[in-house]
Amino acid sequence: MAYVDGFIVAVPTANLESYKKMASEAGAVWKEHGALNYVECIGDDVPRGELTSFPRAVQATDDETVVFSWIVYRSRQDRDAIVAKVMADPRLQGEKWKDVFDGKRLIYGGFEAFLEL
């Protein structure tokens, strides 16, 4: 069964085009190193809940858009090996992303899939 890394981040709406470019470049690197699938989604119907919600989770402000992303791998072992390669890849070095979004509000985690239909 697949292994998935999931991400949620608030991106200033003014930076969405920069984020899309950055995500496209990063996704190509992830796929080159063995990820099965790389998906980035811009929030379209993401209401702010009273207690919990995607916007609340990342402390999104009115001038930010929530982005939900995931990367699929064959297994946890493949994920660990691929992430190590991606993190060492010189194309993704540096801190250019800091001009695009606030990494302190990025939520991420690894998930073992239990059902695929």
DOVOVEX-371721 format. One record per atom (N, C-alpha, C): x, y, z; residue in three letters; residue number from 0. Coordinates in pm, 1 decimal. Layout:
N
{r {X, Y, Z}, ALA, NUM},
...
This chain:
117
{r {84.8, -117.4, 0.0}, MET, 0},
{r {0.0, 0.0, 0.0}, MET, 0},
{r {90.0, 124.7, 0.0}, MET, 0},
{r {46.2, 230.7, -59.7}, ALA, 1},
{r {124.5, 353.3, -77.0}, ALA, 1},
{r {148.9, 426.4, 55.0}, ALA, 1},
{r {247.0, 514.1, 51.1}, TYR, 2},
{r {277.0, 604.1, 161.6}, TYR, 2},
{r {263.7, 745.7, 107.6}, TYR, 2},
{r {205.3, 836.2, 188.0}, VAL, 3},
{r {174.7, 971.5, 140.7}, VAL, 3},
{r {227.2, 1075.4, 238.7}, VAL, 3},
{r {293.4, 1177.1, 186.8}, ASP, 4},
{r {325.9, 1296.0, 265.0}, ASP, 4},
{r {220.5, 1399.9, 231.0}, ASP, 4},
{r {160.1, 1461.6, 333.9}, GLY, 5},
{r {59.6, 1564.3, 312.3}, GLY, 5},
{r {106.4, 1697.8, 367.1}, GLY, 5},
{r {64.6, 1805.8, 301.9}, PHE, 6},
{r {107.0, 1940.7, 338.1}, PHE, 6},
{r {-10.0, 2038.0, 329.3}, PHE, 6},
{r {-13.9, 2133.4, 419.6}, ILE, 7},
{r {-107.2, 2245.7, 411.9}, ILE, 7},
{r {-26.2, 2371.2, 443.8}, ILE, 7},
{r {-43.2, 2475.1, 363.8}, VAL, 8},
{r {30.5, 2599.0, 385.9}, VAL, 8},
{r {-55.3, 2718.2, 342.7}, VAL, 8},
{r {-36.0, 2830.1, 409.1}, ALA, 9},
{r {-99.9, 2955.5, 368.9}, ALA, 9},
{r {-1.7, 3030.8, 280.3}, ALA, 9},
{r {-48.1, 3067.7, 161.2}, VAL, 10},
{r {35.7, 3141.2, 66.3}, VAL, 10},
{r {-28.5, 3277.7, 42.4}, VAL, 10},
{r {47.3, 3385.4, 58.3}, PRO, 11},
{r {-10.8, 3515.8, 23.6}, PRO, 11},
{r {-66.0, 3509.3, -118.8}, PRO, 11},
{r {-189.9, 3550.2, -136.3}, THR, 12},
{r {-255.3, 3541.6, -267.2}, THR, 12},
{r {-171.7, 3612.6, -374.1}, THR, 12},
{r {-105.7, 3719.6, -336.9}, ALA, 13},
{r {-20.0, 3792.2, -431.3}, ALA, 13},
{r {99.3, 3707.9, -477.7}, ALA, 13},
{r {132.9, 3602.3, -403.3}, ASN, 14},
{r {248.5, 3517.9, -436.3}, ASN, 14},
{r {210.2, 3386.6, -504.0}, ASN, 14},
{r {83.8, 3367.6, -538.1}, LEU, 15},
{r {41.8, 3238.5, -592.7}, LEU, 15},
{r {116.9, 3199.3, -719.6}, LEU, 15},
{r {141.0, 3291.4, -809.0}, GLU, 16},
{r {213.0, 3256.7, -932.4}, GLU, 16},
{r {355.5, 3212.7, -901.2}, GLU, 16},
{r {420.7, 3280.6, -806.9}, SER, 17},
{r {555.6, 3239.8, -765.3}, SER, 17},
{r {551.1, 3102.8, -700.7}, SER, 17},
{r {447.1, 3078.0, -619.0}, TYR, 18},
{r {433.6, 2947.5, -554.0}, TYR, 18},
{r {414.5, 2837.6, -659.2}, TYR, 18},
{r {330.4, 2863.3, -758.8}, LYS, 19},
{r {306.3, 2764.1, -864.0}, LYS, 19},
{r {436.0, 2729.1, -936.6}, LYS, 19},
{r {516.3, 2830.6, -966.8}, LYS, 20},
{r {644.3, 2807.2, -1035.9}, LYS, 20},
{r {736.4, 2724.8, -947.2}, LYS, 20},
{r {747.0, 2763.4, -820.9}, MET, 21},
{r {832.0, 2692.0, -726.8}, MET, 21},
{r {784.9, 2547.3, -710.8}, MET, 21},
{r {653.6, 2526.4, -698.0}, ALA, 22},
{r {598.0, 2392.3, -680.5}, ALA, 22},
{r {623.4, 2305.9, -803.5}, ALA, 22},
{r {611.2, 2365.0, -921.3}, SER, 23},
{r {636.5, 2290.3, -1044.4}, SER, 23},
{r {781.2, 2242.1, -1050.1}, SER, 23},
{r {873.2, 2329.9, -1014.2}, GLU, 24},
{r {1014.9, 2293.0, -1013.1}, GLU, 24},
{r {1042.3, 2186.1, -907.7}, GLU, 24},
{r {986.8, 2203.3, -788.7}, ALA, 25},
{r {1007.8, 2105.7, -681.5}, ALA, 25},
{r {944.7, 1971.6, -717.1}, ALA, 25},
{r {825.8, 1975.3, -775.1}, GLY, 26},
{r {758.7, 1851.3, -812.7}, GLY, 26},
{r {838.8, 1770.8, -913.5}, GLY, 26},
{r {900.1, 1838.9, -1007.9}, ALA, 27},
{r {983.6, 1769.4, -1106.6}, ALA, 27},
{r {1100.4, 1698.8, -1038.4}, ALA, 27},
{r {1158.9, 1764.1, -938.4}, VAL, 28},
{r {1270.7, 1703.2, -864.6}, VAL, 28},
{r {1220.8, 1581.1, -787.4}, VAL, 28},
{r {1108.1, 1594.9, -719.2}, TRP, 29},
{r {1052.7, 1482.9, -642.0}, TRP, 29},
{r {1026.5, 1363.5, -734.4}, TRP, 29},
{r {965.1, 1389.8, -849.0}, LYS, 30},
{r {933.9, 1281.0, -942.5}, LYS, 30},
{r {1062.1, 1218.5, -997.5}, LYS, 30},
{r {1160.1, 1301.6, -1028.1}, GLU, 31},
{r {1287.2, 1250.6, -1080.0}, GLU, 31},
{r {1353.1, 1155.5, -980.0}, GLU, 31},
{r {1336.1, 1183.4, -851.3}, HIS, 32},
{r {1397.7, 1099.6, -748.6}, HIS, 32},
{r {1310.8, 981.0, -707.3}, HIS, 32},
{r {1192.1, 966.7, -770.2}, GLY, 33},
{r {1116.3, 844.6, -748.4}, GLY, 33},
{r {976.0, 857.0, -692.5}, GLY, 33},
{r {929.9, 977.5, -660.4}, ALA, 34},
{r {791.5, 992.1, -612.6}, ALA, 34},
{r {696.0, 946.6, -723.1}, ALA, 34},
{r {590.5, 878.3, -684.5}, LEU, 35},
{r {493.0, 828.9, -781.8}, LEU, 35},
{r {399.3, 938.4, -830.3}, LEU, 35},
{r {364.8, 1030.5, -739.9}, ASN, 36},
{r {269.5, 1136.0, -773.2}, ASN, 36},
{r {299.7, 1258.2, -686.9}, ASN, 36},
{r {279.8, 1376.5, -743.1}, TYR, 37},
{r {303.7, 1503.3, -674.3}, TYR, 37},
{r {187.8, 1594.5, -710.9}, TYR, 37},
{r {108.7, 1636.1, -611.6}, VAL, 38},
{r {-11.9, 1714.6, -638.4}, VAL, 38},
{r {-13.4, 1839.8, -551.8}, VAL, 38},
{r {-46.4, 1953.9, -612.1}, GLU, 39},
{r {-61.7, 2081.8, -542.1}, GLU, 39},
{r {-201.3, 2135.5, -574.7}, GLU, 39},
{r {-277.0, 2173.0, -472.4}, CYS, 40},
{r {-414.3, 2220.6, -491.9}, CYS, 40},
{r {-433.0, 2356.2, -424.6}, CYS, 40},
{r {-490.3, 2450.5, -498.1}, ILE, 41},
{r {-519.5, 2582.9, -444.0}, ILE, 41},
{r {-660.8, 2580.9, -386.8}, ILE, 41},
{r {-674.4, 2627.7, -263.3}, GLY, 42},
{r {-804.4, 2630.3, -197.6}, GLY, 42},
{r {-906.4, 2709.4, -277.0}, GLY, 42},
{r {-1022.4, 2649.2, -295.8}, ASP, 43},
{r {-1129.5, 2712.7, -371.4}, ASP, 43},
{r {-1255.4, 2724.9, -285.3}, ASP, 43},
{r {-1287.0, 2619.8, -212.2}, ASP, 44},
{r {-1402.9, 2617.7, -123.8}, ASP, 44},
{r {-1352.8, 2574.9, 13.4}, ASP, 44},
{r {-1288.6, 2668.2, 82.4}, VAL, 45},
{r {-1220.5, 2639.0, 208.5}, VAL, 45},
{r {-1270.4, 2736.6, 314.8}, VAL, 45},
{r {-1390.6, 2710.9, 367.6}, PRO, 46},
{r {-1447.1, 2804.8, 465.0}, PRO, 46},
{r {-1370.4, 2804.7, 596.9}, PRO, 46},
{r {-1372.4, 2917.5, 661.7}, ARG, 47},
{r {-1309.2, 2931.8, 793.3}, ARG, 47},
{r {-1408.6, 2880.4, 897.0}, ARG, 47},
{r {-1373.9, 2774.2, 965.1}, GLY, 48},
{r {-1461.4, 2716.1, 1065.9}, GLY, 48},
{r {-1457.3, 2792.6, 1196.6}, GLY, 48},
{r {-1555.0, 2767.3, 1281.2}, GLU, 49},
{r {-1558.0, 2833.6, 1411.7}, GLU, 49},
{r {-1452.2, 2777.5, 1505.6}, GLU, 49},
{r {-1425.8, 2648.8, 1494.4}, LEU, 50},
{r {-1329.0, 2585.1, 1583.2}, LEU, 50},
{r {-1207.4, 2532.9, 1507.1}, LEU, 50},
{r {-1232.8, 2456.9, 1399.2}, THR, 51},
{r {-1124.0, 2402.3, 1318.8}, THR, 51},
{r {-1154.3, 2421.8, 1170.9}, THR, 51},
{r {-1050.0, 2431.7, 1092.4}, SER, 52},
{r {-1062.1, 2441.4, 946.4}, SER, 52},
{r {-921.4, 2448.1, 888.7}, SER, 52},
{r {-912.7, 2432.8, 758.5}, PHE, 53},
{r {-782.9, 2448.2, 693.0}, PHE, 53},
{r {-725.4, 2588.0, 716.8}, PHE, 53},
{r {-803.0, 2695.3, 696.0}, PRO, 54},
{r {-746.0, 2828.6, 720.4}, PRO, 54},
{r {-698.9, 2847.1, 865.1}, PRO, 54},
{r {-776.0, 2798.6, 960.8}, ARG, 55},
{r {-736.0, 2812.3, 1101.2}, ARG, 55},
{r {-609.0, 2731.9, 1130.4}, ARG, 55},
{r {-598.6, 2615.7, 1069.1}, ALA, 56},
{r {-483.1, 2529.0, 1095.0}, ALA, 56},
{r {-350.9, 2598.0, 1059.9}, ALA, 56},
{r {-351.7, 2678.1, 952.6}, VAL, 57},
{r {-229.4, 2745.5, 908.7}, VAL, 57},
{r {-231.8, 2895.0, 937.7}, VAL, 57},
{r {-328.5, 2938.6, 1017.6}, GLN, 58},
{r {-342.7, 3078.9, 1056.4}, GLN, 58},
{r {-347.8, 3170.8, 934.3}, GLN, 58},
{r {-423.6, 3127.8, 832.6}, ALA, 59},
{r {-435.9, 3206.1, 709.3}, ALA, 59},
{r {-508.9, 3337.4, 735.8}, ALA, 59},
{r {-459.2, 3443.1, 676.2}, THR, 60},
{r {-523.2, 3574.2, 685.4}, THR, 60},
{r {-610.9, 3595.4, 561.9}, THR, 60},
{r {-685.0, 3704.1, 559.9}, ASP, 61},
{r {-775.9, 3731.6, 448.9}, ASP, 61},
{r {-704.0, 3748.4, 314.9}, ASP, 61},
{r {-576.8, 3784.0, 318.5}, ASP, 62},
{r {-502.9, 3803.7, 193.5}, ASP, 62},
{r {-415.5, 3682.8, 158.2}, ASP, 62},
{r {-449.9, 3566.5, 215.4}, GLU, 63},
{r {-375.0, 3443.0, 188.1}, GLU, 63},
{r {-469.8, 3335.6, 135.1}, GLU, 63},
{r {-412.4, 3242.3, 61.6}, THR, 64},
{r {-485.3, 3129.1, 5.6}, THR, 64},
{r {-425.6, 3001.3, 63.9}, THR, 64},
{r {-512.7, 2907.6, 101.8}, VAL, 65},
{r {-465.6, 2779.9, 154.8}, VAL, 65},
{r {-430.4, 2688.2, 38.2}, VAL, 65},
{r {-313.1, 2625.3, 47.8}, VAL, 66},
{r {-268.9, 2528.2, -51.2}, VAL, 66},
{r {-256.7, 2393.1, 19.1}, VAL, 66},
{r {-314.5, 2291.2, -41.5}, PHE, 67},
{r {-314.4, 2154.3, 9.4}, PHE, 67},
{r {-238.2, 2069.4, -91.8}, PHE, 67},
{r {-140.3, 1994.3, -44.6}, SER, 68},
{r {-53.7, 1919.3, -135.0}, SER, 68},
{r {-28.1, 1780.0, -80.9}, SER, 68},
{r {7.6, 1689.5, -172.5}, TRP, 69},
{r {50.1, 1557.3, -127.7}, TRP, 69},
{r {145.5, 1496.0, -229.0}, TRP, 69},
{r {228.6, 1407.4, -176.6}, ILE, 70},
{r {326.0, 1334.5, -257.3}, ILE, 70},
{r {306.2, 1186.5, -224.8}, ILE, 70},
{r {301.4, 1103.5, -327.4}, VAL, 71},
{r {277.7, 960.0, -309.0}, VAL, 71},
{r {405.1, 881.7, -340.8}, VAL, 71},
{r {431.1, 782.5, -255.2}, TYR, 72},
{r {546.9, 693.3, -269.8}, TYR, 72},
{r {498.2, 548.0, -262.8}, TYR, 72},
{r {582.9, 455.3, -304.2}, ARG, 73},
{r {546.9, 313.3, -294.8}, ARG, 73},
{r {537.4, 266.6, -149.1}, ARG, 73},
{r {626.1, 319.9, -63.7}, SER, 74},
{r {633.5, 273.4, 75.0}, SER, 74},
{r {700.2, 379.5, 161.4}, SER, 74},
{r {696.7, 359.5, 290.2}, ARG, 75},
{r {766.8, 449.2, 383.4}, ARG, 75},
{r {916.5, 445.0, 356.2}, ARG, 75},
{r {968.4, 325.8, 328.0}, GLN, 76},
{r {1111.5, 312.1, 299.9}, GLN, 76},
{r {1150.2, 391.8, 174.5}, GLN, 76},
{r {1068.3, 381.9, 69.9}, ASP, 77},
{r {1094.6, 460.2, -51.0}, ASP, 77},
{r {1087.0, 609.2, -19.9}, ASP, 77},
{r {987.0, 648.4, 58.6}, ARG, 78},
{r {972.2, 789.9, 95.3}, ARG, 78},
{r {1095.9, 841.7, 165.0}, ARG, 78},
{r {1145.2, 767.4, 263.0}, ASP, 79},
{r {1262.3, 812.1, 337.7}, ASP, 79},
{r {1383.4, 828.7, 246.6}, ASP, 79},
{r {1403.8, 734.7, 155.3}, ALA, 80},
{r {1516.8, 742.7, 62.6}, ALA, 80},
{r {1499.8, 858.9, -35.6}, ALA, 80},
{r {1379.1, 877.0, -86.8}, ILE, 81},
{r {1352.7, 983.8, -183.9}, ILE, 81},
{r {1367.0, 1120.4, -118.5}, ILE, 81},
{r {1312.5, 1136.9, 1.1}, VAL, 82},
{r {1322.9, 1266.2, 70.1}, VAL, 82},
{r {1469.3, 1300.7, 97.0}, VAL, 82},
{r {1549.7, 1202.8, 134.5}, ALA, 83},
{r {1692.4, 1229.0, 156.9}, ALA, 83},
{r {1758.4, 1280.2, 29.0}, ALA, 83},
{r {1725.0, 1219.3, -84.6}, LYS, 84},
{r {1781.1, 1264.7, -213.5}, LYS, 84},
{r {1731.2, 1405.2, -248.6}, LYS, 84},
{r {1602.8, 1429.1, -227.5}, VAL, 85},
{r {1544.6, 1559.7, -260.3}, VAL, 85},
{r {1608.1, 1669.1, -174.7}, VAL, 85},
{r {1622.6, 1644.0, -46.7}, MET, 86},
{r {1680.3, 1744.3, 43.5}, MET, 86},
{r {1826.3, 1774.5, 10.4}, MET, 86},
{r {1895.5, 1678.8, -50.3}, ALA, 87},
{r {2035.6, 1699.1, -88.6}, ALA, 87},
{r {2049.0, 1755.0, -230.5}, ALA, 87},
{r {1940.6, 1760.9, -304.8}, ASP, 88},
{r {1946.2, 1805.1, -443.8}, ASP, 88},
{r {1978.3, 1954.5, -449.0}, ASP, 88},
{r {2082.8, 1992.9, -520.4}, PRO, 89},
{r {2122.7, 2134.8, -524.6}, PRO, 89},
{r {2016.4, 2226.7, -585.2}, PRO, 89},
{r {1925.7, 2173.2, -666.1}, ARG, 90},
{r {1821.0, 2256.7, -726.7}, ARG, 90},
{r {1721.6, 2308.6, -623.7}, ARG, 90},
{r {1715.5, 2243.6, -508.2}, LEU, 91},
{r {1620.7, 2285.9, -405.5}, LEU, 91},
{r {1689.8, 2346.1, -283.8}, LEU, 91},
{r {1816.4, 2377.0, -297.2}, GLN, 92},
{r {1890.7, 2439.2, -187.6}, GLN, 92},
{r {1860.0, 2588.7, -182.0}, GLN, 92},
{r {1885.2, 2646.2, -68.7}, GLY, 93},
{r {1863.4, 2789.6, -53.3}, GLY, 93},
{r {1732.3, 2819.0, 15.4}, GLY, 93},
{r {1704.0, 2946.8, 25.9}, GLU, 94},
{r {1586.4, 2989.6, 101.3}, GLU, 94},
{r {1495.6, 3080.8, 19.8}, GLU, 94},
{r {1492.0, 3060.1, -112.6}, LYS, 95},
{r {1405.1, 3140.6, -199.0}, LYS, 95},
{r {1258.4, 3127.7, -158.2}, LYS, 95},
{r {1223.4, 3010.7, -106.9}, TRP, 96},
{r {1083.9, 2986.4, -67.2}, TRP, 96},
{r {1037.5, 3082.3, 41.0}, TRP, 96},
{r {1130.1, 3136.2, 120.2}, LYS, 97},
{r {1092.5, 3227.7, 228.6}, LYS, 97},
{r {1028.3, 3356.1, 175.7}, LYS, 97},
{r {1056.1, 3389.9, 50.1}, ASP, 98},
{r {993.3, 3506.6, -11.7}, ASP, 98},
{r {852.3, 3474.8, -62.2}, ASP, 98},
{r {816.2, 3345.2, -63.6}, VAL, 99},
{r {690.0, 3302.1, -122.1}, VAL, 99},
{r {585.0, 3267.8, -15.9}, VAL, 99},
{r {627.4, 3201.6, 92.7}, PHE, 100},
{r {533.6, 3165.2, 199.2}, PHE, 100},
{r {606.8, 3153.4, 332.4}, PHE, 100},
{r {530.2, 3151.3, 440.4}, ASP, 101},
{r {584.3, 3142.3, 575.9}, ASP, 101},
{r {593.0, 2995.9, 617.7}, ASP, 101},
{r {712.2, 2940.6, 614.5}, GLY, 102},
{r {733.2, 2799.8, 647.0}, GLY, 102},
{r {698.0, 2763.6, 790.4}, GLY, 102},
{r {690.9, 2861.6, 878.4}, LYS, 103},
{r {654.9, 2832.8, 1017.5}, LYS, 103},
{r {509.1, 2789.4, 1029.7}, LYS, 103},
{r {429.0, 2820.8, 927.8}, ARG, 104},
{r {287.2, 2783.7, 930.5}, ARG, 104},
{r {256.5, 2667.8, 835.9}, ARG, 104},
{r {358.8, 2601.1, 787.9}, LEU, 105},
{r {341.7, 2482.7, 704.2}, LEU, 105},
{r {313.1, 2363.3, 794.9}, LEU, 105},
{r {207.9, 2288.6, 764.4}, ILE, 106},
{r {176.1, 2167.2, 838.4}, ILE, 106},
{r {204.5, 2050.0, 745.5}, ILE, 106},
{r {272.7, 1949.0, 795.7}, TYR, 107},
{r {302.1, 1833.0, 712.1}, TYR, 107},
{r {306.1, 1706.9, 797.5}, TYR, 107},
{r {294.6, 1595.3, 730.3}, GLY, 108},
{r {303.2, 1466.9, 798.5}, GLY, 108},
{r {304.0, 1354.0, 698.8}, GLY, 108},
{r {352.4, 1239.3, 743.9}, GLY, 109},
{r {355.0, 1118.6, 662.0}, GLY, 109},
{r {242.7, 1024.9, 703.2}, GLY, 109},
{r {179.3, 963.8, 604.4}, PHE, 110},
{r {62.4, 881.1, 628.3}, PHE, 110},
{r {72.8, 748.1, 553.2}, PHE, 110},
{r {44.3, 640.0, 622.5}, GLU, 111},
{r {38.3, 509.6, 559.6}, GLU, 111},
{r {-103.3, 488.7, 508.0}, GLU, 111},
{r {-115.9, 465.8, 379.8}, ALA, 112},
{r {-248.0, 444.5, 320.8}, ALA, 112},
{r {-304.8, 311.0, 368.6}, ALA, 112},
{r {-434.2, 308.3, 396.3}, PHE, 113},
{r {-498.4, 183.2, 436.1}, PHE, 113},
{r {-611.7, 145.1, 343.2}, PHE, 113},
{r {-651.4, 236.8, 252.6}, LEU, 114},
{r {-759.7, 207.1, 159.3}, LEU, 114},
{r {-735.3, 284.5, 30.9}, LEU, 114},
{r {-736.9, 215.0, -79.0}, GLU, 115},
{r {-727.8, 277.9, -210.5}, GLU, 115},
{r {-838.5, 217.6, -296.4}, GLU, 115},
{r {-924.6, 301.7, -350.6}, LEU, 116},
{r {-1035.4, 252.3, -433.7}, LEU, 116},
{r {-1015.0, 290.0, -579.1}, LEU, 116},
